[in-house]
Each structure stands twice: as C-alpha cells, then as structure tokens.
Amino acid sequence: MNTDSLAILIKQKALSLGFNAVGITGPEILDSAREDFRQYILEGRHAGMKWLAESENIRTDPRALFPETQSVIMVAVNYYRKRETAILPPKFGTISIYARGRDYHKVLRNKLKKLQRWLGEAVPESNTRIFVDSFPIMEKPLAMRAGIGWIAKNTTLIIKGKGSYFFLGGLLLNLSLPVDSPLTEDYCGSCQKCQEACPTGALDAPFKIDSNKCISYLTIEHPGSIDPMHHQSMDNLVFGCDICQMICPWNDRFASSTDESDFKNRFRRSELSLKKLVNLSKDQYEKFFEGTPVRRSGYERFRENVRIALNNLKSRSNKA
C-alpha cells in the first residue's frame, strides 16, 4: 500500500471511530511555537505548573518521547453540549462543560487504541504511541501544523466552521506519510472579545495567557489558598472556566452538540447546590465525581473553590 492511500484510509478510519477532525503532520514543532513556549516559561506564566518547565525539551520534540516518530496523526473530538447552560445561576456551582461527563482522557485513549489496533493489522510494520493532553507534547501547535485549526487569541485551538470545544490527541507513527498543509492564518482578526471578557485579565495580550490569573488554573491546579484579589472574579466557578470560549464568535456561530454519549452531563442542577457541595465529605466528593475530570482538583482545592463561591453568593445577596 502506498503512503498516499494509507493516509486516506487512516483519516477515514479515524472519522468512522467518532473523531470529528483528523490531520497528519511531521514531528517538527514550529520554531515560533517553541519560542512562545520558552517565553511562557521565562515570564513565569506557567504559575505553579513546574512540570511544564521541567519537560520543555521533551514537549518541543515528539521524537524525544518516541524516537521512531516520522509522522504525527492528530485527532479532535467535540465535547460541546449546546443545550446546557455554561454558567449556572449563582446558588449553584458551575463546572466547566468539558468536565461534566466522563474523563476525556479515557474516551480519547479508547478511540485511539482502536485506531492503533486497526493500523497495526493493516500495516504490520507500523509502530505507534498514543498521546492525549496529559502527555508532555505540544498538541495545539501540532494540530495547527496538521491543518486542523489555528491557535486563537485565547490560546485555544479553533477549528474553522466548528469552534473550539474539542479535545486533542493523536498517534506518533514510525512511518513517513504525506502531510497536510498547516493552518497558519489568524482568523481572529481584530476581535478582542475573549480578552475583554476574561474576569481576571489572564488574557493580557493576544495569543498569550497568564496562568497565575486564569480561573481554570486557579480552580484546578493551584496549590494552597487562592489570592483574595481573584475571589470575586471567580463568582460561582468551582471547576474550570468557559468564559473565553463562550464569548468567541466562532463558537457562537458554529459550535454544535457532540454525538459522544460519554460526554453527557452527569450532574443534575440540584446536585450542584453550593450548600450541598460545601458539605461533601472527602469520600462523598470522590464518589460523586468518580470517573470525571473534577477529581483532578482534589478535595481540598475543590472545597475552597466552593467556599469562595458561597462567599460571593452572600456578598451578592447583601448588595441586593
């Protein structure tokens, strides 16, 4: 089988497995992306995520993880659910849309394992390694190189005509395949809605994010207490933040609901009452959020987030 035919068959198989976009590129990371990442670290924008700095050399070269890599197959899966309210009323804890269903790492890995098995049977000499975003690799620059989308001003990857509510993953492959044309154009134009809407000013420059201020980082990764200066901006966001995506015109016009049943919302609104959430024991927390990304924050981090949201609710009531 020639490489052109194989590339076509890989894309067809990926789409049949439920991936919503697929592209192929080489293992090289764009020099500009490598430099942007280096500046992100040097400026301390990675906040407390020390593992980002420690894995810089690995992240900027997939061959450091899988020396045989000659091609990278990038895939994207839609997780958006159009009928859901992104931000719940103040007395409820708002969980980012992506974390309301099954842990996406498991979903993507399962799909990628099927693609990996199929490829191994179709081309016995192939050798692959699966990765998702917990893997030390720059998946957004690779997806851009593979022609899937462009990296927007809010630093998410936007797929033209589809929006940004997508999980990324892929396969590192030991075979050389024809590559897709990279999508290097900036389709954000003069729009600054995401920057203007960010409650904490984390998007302080186009295409840059300061994780020290980002609500997603603060409510999930940040160790210890959150600086009181950010409390009011967090409102009732207890795990993650969708604001810069909600406000994006590309999502407003084009985002459509996923067909992936694993991403169905597991939580009834009544279960997310702040008064209920703040009284969860550690065992109850782990059981309630079992199998979802919310377990990533850990009990203590989540409990503080809920307490901040409750205080914001009280302040809102006093002002009323």
N, C-alpha and C positions, 0 to 999 in steps of 0.2 A: 504494500500500500504506500503510495507516495505521500509526502508530508502535506500537500495541499488538501488531499482527500481526507487525511486523518484530522486535520484542523477543523474541517467542516463537520465531520462526524462527531468530534468532541463537543463542538458547540451545540449540535442537535441533541446529543445525549444530555448535556447539561440542562438545556431548556426543558427536556422531557422529564427531568428529575425534579422540576419545580424551581430552578433558578430563574430569575427574571432578566438577567443580563449576563453575558459572558464575553470575554475578550482574551487575547493572547499577546504576550509581550516577552521581551528578553529579561534577564535577571538584573540588568543595569538600572540603578536608580538615577534619576535626573540630577545633574550637578546642582541645579538650583534647589531641588528638594533637599539634597544633602546639606547644603549650606544653610537653608532655612531651619533645618532641624538643629544644626550646630548652634545657630544664633539663639534658638529657642532655649537650649540648654544653658548657653553662656549668660543669657539675660535672666536666668532663674525663673523662666515662665513655666517650667515643669513642676514648680512648687515642691511638695513633699514626695513626688514620684521619683525617687532616687534611681530606681531600676532603669528609667529611661536613659539617664546619663551613663550608667554602668554598661548598657548594652548598645551604645551609639554605633560602634564599629560593626556590630552584628546586624543592627537594624538597617544600615545603609548598604548592605550587600547580602542578598539571599544565599549566595554561594558560601558564605561563612557558616551558614546553618546546614546547607546541603550542597557540598562541593560539586556534585554531579550536575547541578542545575544548568540547563541550557535554555529552557523556556519556562514561563510562568503563566498558568491558566488562572485568570481572575474571574470570580463569580460574584453576583449580588442577589440578595433575597429581600423582597419587600416585606416590611413588618407593620405597615400603617393600617389603622382601622378607622375608616372615615367617620363612622357614626359615634365614635367615642369623644367625650369632652376631654381635651388635652389638660386643662386646668379645672379641677373640681371647685365647687363652692368653698368658701373659707373654713367651714367647720369640718371639712374632710381633708385627709392627707392626700396630696397629689403625687402619684408615682409616674415617672416618665413612661410614655407609651411603650417603648421598647422593652420595658421590664415587667409588663403586666401579664405576659404569657410565659411559656416555657423558656428556660435558659437557652438563648440563641446559639451559644457555643455548641451545645449538644445537637441542636437542629441542623446547623451547618455541617458539623462533623459527620453526622449520619448521611447527609446527602452527598458530601464529598467522598465518603467511604464507598458509596455506591458507584460514583464516577470513577474512583480509583480502581475498584474491582473490575468494572467493565473495561477500562483501559488496559489493565493487566491481562485480561483474557483476549482482547482484540490485538494487543501488541505485547507479546510475552517479554520482549527485551526492554520494555519500559520500566522505569523505576521512579516512584513519586514520593513526595512528602506533603502531607496535609497541613494547612495553617488557617487559623482564624485570627481575630484581632487580639487574642491573649498571647499570641506568638510574637516574638521580637522581630517584627518585619514592618516596613512602611507600606501598608496595603493601599493607602489612598494614592500616593504617587504611582504605584504600580498599576492601579486601576485606571488612572489617568493615561498612563503610557499604553495601556491596553485598549484605549478608546471608549471606555465605559462611561466616564463622566469627567467633570472638571472640579477642582478644589475651589470652593466658593469663599467669599469674604468671611463667612462664619466658620471656616475651616472644615466644613463637612464636604462630602463628595456629592455633587448633584448630577443626576442622570437626566440628560436633556429630554423633555417631554414626559418625565416620570417623577422628578423630585429627588429628595434626599433621605427619605425614610427607608434606608437599605442597610443591611448587614453585608460585610465584605469577607471574603475568604478565598481560598484557592489551592492549587496544587503546584509544587515545584517539580519540574519534569526533567529527566535526563536526556530528552530528545530535542533536537532543534526543529522548531515549527515556524511557519510563516507568521509574522507578527502583524497585529492590527495597527492602523495609524493612530498615533496618540492624539488625545483631545487637549490641546494646549491653549485654546482660546478662552478668554474670560467672558462668560455670558452674564456676569452680574452687572456689567455696565456701570452706570453711575449710582445704582441703587445702594442705599446705606441702611435699609430698614432693620437688618439684623443688628447692626452696630448701635443704632438708636434705641432699639428695644431691649437690649441686654440690661437687666436690672442692676448689675454690679459694675458695668463698664469693663467687663472682661475682654470684650472685642474692641480694644482701644486703638486698633489700626486695621486697615483692610488686610484680610488673609492672615491675621495674627490673633492669638488668644493668650491671655494671661491666666493660667490655671489657678494662680493664687486667689483670683476673684471669681472664677467660674463656679456657678452653683452646682453643676454636675460633679465637679471635683470636690467641692466642699461637703456635699451631702453623701458622697460615696467613698472617696479615697482619703480625705483629710484626716490625719491623726489628731487626737486631742480636741480641745474646745475651739469652736469657730469664733473668730473675731466679732464682737458685738456690732461693729460697723456694718456687717453684712446681714444681720438678723432680719431687719425689716424688709430688705430686698428679697429675702428667701420666701416671704409670705407663707403659703401652706405647702411649699415644695419640700417633700420629705425624702425623695429619692430621685435625683436627676432633674433635668430641666429641658423643656422642649421649645422654649420661647423663641430662640433664634431660628428654629425651623418653622414654627407656627406662622411667623410673620413673613416668611420668604414667599415672594410672588410665584416662584416656580412650584412650590408645594400647594399654594392656594389654587393655582390653575390646574395642576396636573396630577397631584398625589391621588392615588386610588387605593382601595382597600385590598389587603393581601388575601390570597386564597389559602394560605398556610394555616391549617387548623391549630397547630401548636402555638401560634401567636394569639389565639383567642384570649380575651381578658378573663383572668381567673378570679377577679375580685368584684364583689358586689359593692356598690357605693356605701351601703350601710356598714359594711365591714371595715371601711376606711375612716370611720369617725375618729377624729383626733382623740376624743375622750376614751375610745376603746383602744386605740393604738398605744397610747401612753401607758396603759395599764397591762400591756402584754408582758408576761414573764419571758425570760430568755428561751425557755422550752417552747412556749406558745409562739414566740416570734419565729423560731426555727421551723416549727411545724407549719405555721400559717404561710410562710414564704418558701417552703420547701420546693425545690425544682425551678425557682425563678431567679433572675439576676439580683433581686433585692437582698438575698443572703450575702452578697458580696460586701455590703457596707459593714456588716457585723452588728450585733445587738446594741452595743453602747453608742456607736455612731448614729444608728437609726433612732434610738431613744432620744438622743439630744436633738436631732432634727425635728422630731415630733414635739418636744418641749418648746423649741423655738417657734414652731408653727402655732402652738397653743397660746404662747405669749403674744404673738402677732394678732391672733383672733381676739384676745382680751383687749388689746390696745385698740383694735378696730371697733369693738363694742363700746368702749369708753368714749371714743370720739363721736360715735353715733348718739 
